[in-house]
Amino acid sequence: MAISLQFIACEKHDMMDNDVIVGQMAPQVYWEPASSTVKAGENVPFNVQYYTTSTEDIDHLEVWYNIVEDETKAVSSPWMSTFTYSVTSNKSLEKRISQKISEYAHHPNSWNDSVRAFMFKSTFPTSNTLASVTWTKPATFDNEKMIKYFGNSYMTQFKDSLFKLMKPKDFQKMYLGLNLLDNFKAYIDSVKNENTGGWDYVFPKDSQGNRTTPKVLVDIYSTIPFSDIIFNKTTNVYDVDYSRSYRINANMKAFDKKGVAGLGIVKEISLN
Amino acid sequence: MKIFNYLLTIFTALFLYSCVDNDPVIEELPNPDIAFNYSVIDAEYQIDYYVGANIEFVSTSVAAGECTWDFGDGTLATGETVTHKYKKAGTYTVKLTIADAGYQSKPILISDIKPIVSPNKTGLIEVISTSVGFNVELPNPEKLTEEYHWIFPEGTLDAAGKPIATFDGKDPGNVTFSNVGSQVVTLQVKLGGRQLEDGVIKVPVAYNLAVPTLYYAVKGGNIMALKLANNPPSGMKINPFDMGTKSGQHPLNILFNDTSLYVLDCGRQFTYVDDKDGNLGDGRIIVMSKDGAKVETMMTNTGAAFNDPYYGYIEGGQLYFSDRNTGLSTIGLKERNKTLNRTDYPYYVQNATLGYYGQGLSYGAMNACFGKINGVWYWCKTYNGNGIFRFTDADILKIAITGNGVLPTSGIALESMTPKSFVWDAKNSLVYFTLYDTGYEGLYRCTLAQLNEIGSNKEKLVPYRLKLANGKTVTPVTETGKGEGSTGEFIAICQLALDENDGCVYFGLRSGDAAVKSGLMRYNPASGFIEYVIEGVDVYGVAVNKTKSKLF
């Protein structure tokens, strides 16, 4: 019973099969890119050492890499006085699968006796399209950029979510700060908080006796542009941050004449 | 028996009802026997994956059967090898389905065409005097109409010496820059009437005199550099250079030595964590060349989070680095791509290898900045034994103790306080240090004799507390939830850097005082006040390259 269970387990999780190709003697590769950060569009210099213990001659080498995107977004409204409202997100996603980027011929005369390996220096390319993008606390608001980086519905969702959380003091700070009202007294009451001994600020009761957000304030809110909601009057910038950058996970493969490949260690390189 | 039947019926009904809700959702998982790859097969721009590129998709599946491709943009194709062109930029999910076998899906990023801008001049671009133009490369295989719009930074002058803010056309001619630092030039292009992604170039504009360089690590941003130009010509702004290297998660200390900047990043988790399996470490030390062109990894930590590199000091070809709360280790400055382990990098000194242990220092005493003054180690501790614990190499015990050791004669400075950082001004024989003790937060300056005189008496600190011109002191955030960290581990003013040329001391402040803005600051002995260098930026470590240069 135990043996059969073990066999079943091996069938699903055969670690040997996942990690090595049994019975193939592959070339050995050691490589080192010169820098772990490069400007997008520039070539990455590297040096490589390789050899084989098999009878098969080495044929050529290849650099492969995938592309991972790191994206961060943060938007906040500085008008809130009773709480901090900030929406942030961080994502790291593979955007392109690992694929062959460049190929290098094997030169038998590149043998170096001191390291007992073939060795050479070369470069591999990166794409200009992968330059990092940042849009941080701009002094002027760009609606097109906002939609491009955050999506079509983001601004509406942000405004709606914020509205649901706003207290009378928040409306007061925002409306007076944006010069939307001259006087807020008609829309705010204070009531004694028996627990703290202090005063709480609430909306006046409506005709039904409920303390809901007055319709005037609701109507005004719908007219406020999103850009005003995130405008920081103290610093004169818009509280929006967007950044997108890419990194590659690169590897060197050395192929022998039979097409058996030996892999180096994956190197992560950030593009800027 | 009837009761038994009723109960059986009820239980059966309940059982069946519960089964309705708990029916497993059958998820169709990708089949590992199905695989594919893709590549651009055009003669040009093969690694760019532009909109309109011919992309070949090849099934490399073990599974046999008819291949159906879903390119994620609403189009399908069949066959083992197919080609496809995307019409819009974006990320798509490509799905290969093989009849009766299953599917596999992979992402593909399609990039929009964008202009590539570069300066037409190599070598130093010096403020005011260097005239520079721009090369533009725009992939345009379909020969569409091109419309160019340039945006220049403040202080840009055209060939006639007149201010130029924008220019319409492909070639704006040569320009000069009136301000130092990364000058951002933006090129907006419409191709066939469609607005492309902006082409952006950060032109590194050098100062016209050789001066030292300050480096600083911005929270969530990049390592920046600033020319320390005192009294630049009227109207000339000294802006920072974006070095293009990420600061990392928590770069509490950065150290400049020779031609390189060493960035000690203690990783995502710098506060307390119950790291049971000892594998939450992600800190590292990177080495950036002074011009940012080359970045190498010196060491990474994949073990316990508390072993991440927090603070550092360089002397004699060695970088000494501390962990969170146990000790200091060393690594040779030329080492690269090493993994931290205690066999290769044993502790040079630990809490428990000093005579202070059990007599001031306790288990897990929290580390802060450290270094040497006149051959004596100064080791700041902010929790479980507070103060600056001083010792010489001869005081370090070979075996860890549990107490009752011989106390080092150098003694403890600022005992029971929270010294976070310090720097020694050897030329003027002054020590600068920071505290975040409530009511005594700030930056201080005194002689070593005065430091000894302060002892553990906070009232004696008062004469040495430095202020802004408006009389305010600097108070870092120590309110849990507002800054970073909690008791003993607040970021506070986590590093001080001295410009030996003029004695200015630089630091980053995350202000906890609403009346004082956060930013990059300095104490200027010439004015006698703390001054803003750059307002509104959140800074971790700071370092000065004292070798004077126009650029780096």
Interface residues (C-beta under 8 A of the other chain):
Chain A: E32 A34 S35 S36 T37 K39 G41 I67 E69 T72 L93 E94 K95 R96 I97 Q99 K100 I101 P125 T126 S127 N128 T129 L130 A131 V133 T136 E144 T235 S245 S270 N272
Chain B: N37 Y38 S39 I47 D48 Y49 Y50 T91 K106 P107 I108 L109 S111 D112 K114 I116 Q195 E197 V200 G220 G221 N222 G244 T245 K246 I286 M288 G292 A293 K294 V295 E296 T297 N337 G536
